[in-house]
Amino acid sequence: MISIWEKETFFAPQDVVIVGSGFVGLWSAYHIMKKHPRARVTILDRGLIPTGASTRNAGFACFGSLSELVADAAAMGTDKMLSILEMRFKGLERIQKVFPKKEIDFELCGGYELYDANANAGLLADQMAYINALIKPITRLKKTFQPDDSAIRRFGFGGTRFIVRNNLEGALHSGKLVRALLRLVQSMGAQVLTGIGVTGFDTVNGRIELQLDKAIALTASSILLCTNAFTKELAPELDIVPARGQVLLTSPVAGLPVTGTFHAEEGYYYFRNLGSRILLGGARHKAFASEETMDMSTSETIQAHLQAYLDEVILPGYRGMYTIDHRWSGIMAMGSEKSPIVRELSPGVYCAVRMSGMGVALAPVVSREIARSLL
Ligand SMILES: Cc1cc2nc3c(=O)[nH]c(=O)nc-3n(C[C@H](O)[C@H](O)[C@H](O)COP(=O)(O)OP(=O)(O)OC[C@H]3O[C@@H](n4cnc5c(N)ncnc54)[C@H](O)[C@@H]3O)c2cc1C
């Protein structure tokens, strides 16, 4: 049993309980506290630290590569593609407004996309002109994407025919961003409790009673699910499919010429430099079915694809000169559509979930939208 002191402080009735302390949960707390500084807001997370995607991603501050935007326009239509792109663009602006670059290692290093021998020069030029014209009102640039084939030699890539550059993209330190957000929302008055899992909830007399995996009672006027890939455990009706993303990190590579963030194959491969090391992730398209999992281990199949890509494309001239120092995975949320689910599910129960692998940039914007409708 909890004590009266605990009941009247940590577990007192709340205005809002946010479930999940990843980017979306933390940005939501930020927007709620900014608008309602006296609100009683608690963020619960079942991990000791946020344990989903936010601290386990690749740290790209990106709004989409050329081939990704072309594929999105074809799959969901230009209006939806542009609306997501605008959210991501604004999200990246917001991150830079709220946090000093140094605090989160934000670097506007530029983004590049690699095209292999199968790419067609004419088609690529048409796609660039088409997407540049479409997105000009958002990026305010005539040519967001530009050819930069000289980068192939500069970076020493193998199996690469063309490179498209985008000056607006950058990289950041995801751990530092989560930590900075945690400190910020706590300084604004939100309470963060970790190691507490939510297993369900009921509405009783107009208030939400949370069921927790600890012998604690907690109620709130509203709850907000920011549980991304794990949301089906609490709201099984939502169209969410978990998608594991795997990453590897090399040891320092002496004389590494690669700097920036890079995409290939519609964003299914992504890599960047982290100092003089290469952080590489992706290859999920090589084994979609086995990666539809919430298991945060790594698999030999995907890691072998990543290693082959590293050897053949990124560092062909450096074989035997580095080792793989780290491997990890995180879980993203996908679905039949790429747009996030941001809405009230039932009276007092809200969600901001399904970030489709774009949450670094989307979180500051979707959280603002849900915070507005919540209070
Ligand atoms: C390998 C990888 C690379 C990526 N690269 C990029 C990128 O370059 N750019 C980009 O924009 N995005 C990228 N992403 C995606 C991005 O990281 C996610 O979209 C974003 O972190 C999602 O944030 P979130 O807050 O919605 O979810 P999460 O960060 O997953 O947070 C959900 C939280 O909810 C908690 N939780 C779940 N269920 C419960 C429960 N029942 N009770 C209590 N707590 C619960 C979890 O512990 C977790 O902390 C990548 C993801 C991965 C895995």
Ligand as a Chemical Component Dictionary entry (heavy atoms), coordinates in Angstrom:
data_LIG
# 
_chem_comp.id                   LIG 
_chem_comp.type                 NON-POLYMER 
_chem_comp.pdbx_formal_charge   0 
_chem_comp.three_letter_code    LIG 
# 
loop_
_chem_comp_atom.comp_id 
_chem_comp_atom.atom_id 
_chem_comp_atom.alt_atom_id 
_chem_comp_atom.type_symbol 
_chem_comp_atom.charge 
_chem_comp_atom.model_Cartn_x 
_chem_comp_atom.model_Cartn_y 
_chem_comp_atom.model_Cartn_z 
_chem_comp_atom.pdbx_ordinal 
LIG C1  C1  C 0 16.592 2.520  -36.024 1  
LIG C2  C2  C 0 15.684 3.688  -36.125 2  
LIG C3  C3  C 0 16.046 4.790  -36.906 3  
LIG C4  C4  C 0 15.213 5.905  -37.005 4  
LIG N1  N1  N 0 15.654 7.003  -37.678 5  
LIG C5  C5  C 0 14.872 8.128  -37.687 6  
LIG C6  C6  C 0 15.306 9.303  -38.311 7  
LIG O1  O1  O 0 16.406 9.332  -38.845 8  
LIG N2  N2  N 0 14.512 10.400 -38.319 9  
LIG C7  C7  C 0 13.275 10.383 -37.738 10 
LIG O2  O2  O 0 12.560 11.390 -37.789 11 
LIG N3  N3  N 0 12.851 9.288  -37.099 12 
LIG C8  C8  C 0 13.621 8.167  -37.067 13 
LIG N4  N4  N 0 13.187 7.044  -36.435 14 
LIG C9  C9  C 0 11.854 7.054  -35.861 15 
LIG C10 C10 C 0 11.770 7.853  -34.584 16 
LIG O3  O3  O 0 12.794 7.476  -33.704 17 
LIG C11 C11 C 0 10.375 7.573  -34.005 18 
LIG O4  O4  O 0 9.394  7.932  -34.966 19 
LIG C12 C12 C 0 10.135 8.364  -32.731 20 
LIG O5  O5  O 0 11.176 8.176  -31.819 21 
LIG C13 C13 C 0 8.820  7.916  -32.127 22 
LIG O6  O6  O 0 8.662  8.593  -30.906 23 
LIG P1  P1  P 0 7.444  8.219  -29.948 24 
LIG O7  O7  O 0 7.541  9.097  -28.783 25 
LIG O8  O8  O 0 6.198  8.202  -30.752 26 
LIG O9  O9  O 0 7.679  6.692  -29.572 27 
LIG P2  P2  P 0 8.796  5.981  -28.687 28 
LIG O10 O10 O 0 10.071 6.710  -28.697 29 
LIG O11 O11 O 0 8.812  4.562  -29.133 30 
LIG O12 O12 O 0 8.215  6.101  -27.222 31 
LIG C14 C14 C 0 7.165  5.310  -26.764 32 
LIG C15 C15 C 0 7.365  5.138  -25.279 33 
LIG O13 O13 O 0 6.212  4.543  -24.734 34 
LIG C16 C16 C 0 6.599  3.688  -23.678 35 
LIG N5  N5  N 0 5.511  2.730  -23.492 36 
LIG C17 C17 C 0 4.991  1.890  -24.405 37 
LIG N6  N6  N 0 3.945  1.203  -23.891 38 
LIG C18 C18 C 0 3.804  1.629  -22.610 39 
LIG C19 C19 C 0 2.882  1.294  -21.559 40 
LIG N7  N7  N 0 1.913  0.401  -21.743 41 
LIG N8  N8  N 0 3.008  1.919  -20.364 42 
LIG C20 C20 C 0 4.003  2.853  -20.172 43 
LIG N9  N9  N 0 4.892  3.193  -21.137 44 
LIG C21 C21 C 0 4.783  2.601  -22.341 45 
LIG C22 C22 C 0 7.880  3.047  -24.189 46 
LIG O14 O14 O 0 8.666  2.559  -23.120 47 
LIG C23 C23 C 0 8.536  4.208  -24.938 48 
LIG O15 O15 O 0 9.450  4.910  -24.125 49 
LIG C24 C24 C 0 13.974 5.906  -36.332 50 
LIG C25 C25 C 0 13.621 4.813  -35.545 51 
LIG C26 C26 C 0 14.449 3.714  -35.436 52 
LIG C27 C27 C 0 14.042 2.548  -34.578 53 
# 
loop_
_chem_comp_bond.comp_id 
_chem_comp_bond.atom_id_1 
_chem_comp_bond.atom_id_2 
_chem_comp_bond.value_order 
_chem_comp_bond.pdbx_ordinal 
LIG C1  C2  SING 1  
LIG C2  C3  SING 2  
LIG C2  C26 DOUB 3  
LIG C3  C4  DOUB 4  
LIG C4  N1  SING 5  
LIG C4  C24 SING 6  
LIG N1  C5  DOUB 7  
LIG C5  C6  SING 8  
LIG C5  C8  SING 9  
LIG C6  O1  DOUB 10 
LIG C6  N2  SING 11 
LIG N2  C7  SING 12 
LIG C7  O2  DOUB 13 
LIG C7  N3  SING 14 
LIG N3  C8  DOUB 15 
LIG C8  N4  SING 16 
LIG N4  C9  SING 17 
LIG N4  C24 SING 18 
LIG C9  C10 SING 19 
LIG C10 O3  SING 20 
LIG C10 C11 SING 21 
LIG C11 O4  SING 22 
LIG C11 C12 SING 23 
LIG C12 O5  SING 24 
LIG C12 C13 SING 25 
LIG C13 O6  SING 26 
LIG O6  P1  SING 27 
LIG P1  O7  DOUB 28 
LIG P1  O8  SING 29 
LIG P1  O9  SING 30 
LIG O9  P2  SING 31 
LIG P2  O10 DOUB 32 
LIG P2  O11 SING 33 
LIG P2  O12 SING 34 
LIG O12 C14 SING 35 
LIG C14 C15 SING 36 
LIG C15 O13 SING 37 
LIG C15 C23 SING 38 
LIG O13 C16 SING 39 
LIG C16 N5  SING 40 
LIG C16 C22 SING 41 
LIG N5  C17 SING 42 
LIG N5  C21 SING 43 
LIG C17 N6  DOUB 44 
LIG N6  C18 SING 45 
LIG C18 C19 SING 46 
LIG C18 C21 DOUB 47 
LIG C19 N7  SING 48 
LIG C19 N8  DOUB 49 
LIG N8  C20 SING 50 
LIG C20 N9  DOUB 51 
LIG N9  C21 SING 52 
LIG C22 O14 SING 53 
LIG C22 C23 SING 54 
LIG C23 O15 SING 55 
LIG C24 C25 DOUB 56 
LIG C25 C26 SING 57 
LIG C26 C27 SING 58 
# 
